[in-house]
Amino acid sequence: MTKNKRLVYIALLAAQAVVISLLERAIPFPFAFAPGAKLGLANIITCISLYTLSTKDAFMIVCIRLVLATLLGGTISTFMYSAAGAILSFGGMWLVKKLGPKRVSIIGVSTTGGILHNVGQLVIASWIAGSWSVMLYLPVLSFIGILSGIAVGIAANYLIKNVQTLRTFNKTKEPIQN
């Protein structure tokens, strides 16, 4: 892939991630029993970038999404929560992906990201509140994270398998599992 194609591809993925983040922010809380829980649909783009770009480029997309989504409608506190969740989530997804496609599918990678995103956010909430009792909310958010991670993983898997452009950019050439 040429440098220009790579930059355009990164820009397109980052733009899609920002738009998805903003659209998701506009949706009222989908989980009445878990205030603040979101579906994490922008992680579809994170999964796609993990499987089609280098780690550095995939992380750059996550950072661009964080900054632009905050500038276009967030606050410093939303940035802190999102950054902690996104960075921990990305690191976990990257590590689990390293196990290889025979051990963990993209759905497992995405589910790891969903759970770790919630852990990162609750660590920041605990730090702000000055109490670890906020972590008692983790089981509820983990359940939501698992369900969301599975849905996001299925969507990312489908897109990578069925969108010709994404298959062209698949740098790993790893088979994507069902």
Sequence and secondary structure as in RCSB ss.txt:
>XXXX:A:sequence
MTKNKRLVYIALLAAQAVVISLLERAIPFPFAFAPGAKLGLANIITCISLYTLSTKDAFMIVCIRLVLATLLGGT
ISTFMYSAAGAILSFGGMWLVKKLGPKRVSIIGVSTTGGILHNVGQLVIASWIAGSWSVMLYLPVLSFIGILSGI
AVGIAANYLIKNVQTLRTFNKTKEPIQN
>XXXX:A:secstr
  HHHHHHHHHHHHHHHHHHHHHHHHS  S TTSTT    TTHHHHHHHHHHS HHHHHHHHHHHHHHHHHTT  
HHHHHHHHHHHHHHHHHHHHHHTT TTT  HHHHHHHHHHHHHHHHHHHHHHHHT GGGGGGHHHHHHHHHHHHH
HHHHHHHHHHHH HHHHHT SS      
